[in-house]
Amino acid sequence: MMMSLAQQGMSAAGQGSQANAAQEAQAEQINQQNQMLWLQHEQKAREQRDLLKRQTASARAALAAGGAGLGSGGSAAALLAGLTRQTEQAIADDHGYLSLRQQYSQPKAAKQDRAASLLQMGSQMMSVMRPNSY
């Protein structure tokens, strides 16, 4: 009887370490995905800002030539401010999405899985130790 308790304990510990290894591998994969997404976000943000600079220069040239039908002053400034605001909002939205994804993707699930695993192991150990009521 005592041997089977030890074997059960070792079996549960082995399963726990396998589960932990799988969780760590999954967490590493998620971290790599998050890093790749952040790099893509930074590149996209640079590209959007470069595009904004080109669009702003084109709009200023068109406004200066009078080709856009807008007079100088408030309308031109509003157009350029709108372009800038739209680009910065798109970049901020992407940043917010990535922040939330990183915050909620892995740590919470891994902690819950580990806690459930520990509770299950403890429950198994306690059920083995209880005297039978035959």
C-alpha positions in Angstrom: 0.0 0.0 0.0 2.8 2.4 0.9 4.5 1.8 -2.5 1.4 2.7 -4.4 1.2 6.0 -2.5 4.8 6.8 -3.5 4.2 5.8 -7.1 1.0 7.9 -7.3 2.8 10.9 -5.9 5.7 10.5 -8.4 3.2 10.0 -11.2 1.3 13.1 -10.3 4.6 15.1 -10.0 5.7 13.8 -13.4 2.4 14.9 -15.0 2.7 18.3 -13.3 6.2 18.9 -14.6 5.1 17.8 -18.1 2.2 20.2 -17.9 4.5 23.0 -16.7 6.9 22.4 -19.6 4.0 22.5 -22.0 2.7 25.8 -20.4 6.2 27.3 -20.6 6.5 26.3 -24.2 3.2 27.9 -25.0 4.0 31.0 -23.0 7.3 31.3 -25.0 5.5 31.0 -28.2 3.0 33.6 -27.2 5.8 36.0 -26.2 7.5 35.5 -29.6 4.2 36.2 -31.4 3.8 39.4 -29.3 7.3 40.5 -30.0 6.7 40.0 -33.7 3.5 41.9 -33.6 5.1 44.8 -31.8 7.9 45.0 -34.4 5.3 44.9 -37.1 3.3 47.7 -35.3 6.4 49.9 -35.0 7.2 49.4 -38.7 3.6 50.2 -39.7 3.6 53.3 -37.5 6.8 54.5 -39.2 5.3 53.9 -42.6 2.1 55.7 -41.7 4.0 58.7 -40.4 6.1 58.8 -43.6 3.0 58.6 -45.6 1.5 61.4 -43.5 4.5 63.6 -44.3 4.2 63.0 -48.0 0.4 63.6 -47.9 0.9 66.8 -45.9 3.5 68.1 -48.3 1.3 67.3 -51.3 -1.7 68.9 -49.6 0.3 72.1 -48.8 1.6 72.2 -52.4 -1.9 71.8 -53.8 -3.3 74.4 -51.4 -0.5 76.8 -52.2 -1.2 76.5 -55.9 -4.9 77.0 -55.2 -5.7 73.6 -56.9 -7.8 72.3 -54.0 -10.3 75.2 -54.2 -9.6 76.0 -50.5 -8.4 79.4 -49.5 -5.4 79.9 -47.3 -6.0 80.0 -43.6 -8.4 77.9 -41.5 -9.6 75.4 -44.1 -6.1 74.4 -45.1 -5.0 74.1 -41.5 -8.1 72.0 -40.6 -7.4 69.7 -43.5 -3.8 69.2 -42.5 -4.7 68.8 -38.8 -7.3 66.2 -39.8 -4.8 64.1 -41.7 -2.4 64.2 -38.7 -5.1 63.4 -36.2 -6.4 60.4 -38.3 -2.9 58.9 -38.6 -2.1 59.3 -35.0 -5.4 57.8 -34.0 -4.8 54.8 -36.2 -1.4 54.3 -34.6 -2.8 54.7 -31.1 -5.6 52.2 -31.8 -3.1 49.6 -33.0 -0.9 50.2 -29.9 -3.9 49.8 -27.6 -4.9 46.6 -29.3 -1.4 45.1 -28.9 -1.2 46.2 -25.3 -4.5 44.5 -24.4 -3.5 41.4 -26.4 -0.2 41.1 -24.5 -1.8 41.8 -21.2 -4.5 39.2 -21.5 -3.0 36.6 -23.8 -0.8 34.4 -21.6 -0.2 35.2 -18.0 -3.7 34.9 -16.7 -4.4 31.6 -18.4 -1.1 30.1 -17.4 -1.7 31.1 -13.7 -5.2 29.7 -13.7 -4.0 26.4 -15.3 -1.2 26.1 -12.7 -3.5 26.8 -9.9 -6.0 24.3 -11.1 -3.3 21.7 -11.6 -2.0 22.3 -8.0 -5.5 22.0 -6.6 -6.1 18.8 -8.5 -2.8 17.3 -7.3 -3.6 18.3 -3.7 -7.0 16.8 -4.0 -5.6 13.5 -5.3 -3.0 13.4 -2.5 -5.7 14.0 0.1 -8.0 11.3 -1.3 -5.2 8.8 -1.2 -4.4 9.6 2.4 -8.0 9.3 3.6 -8.9 6.1 5.4 -11.4 3.9 3.6 -14.8 3.5 5.3 -15.4 -0.2 4.4 
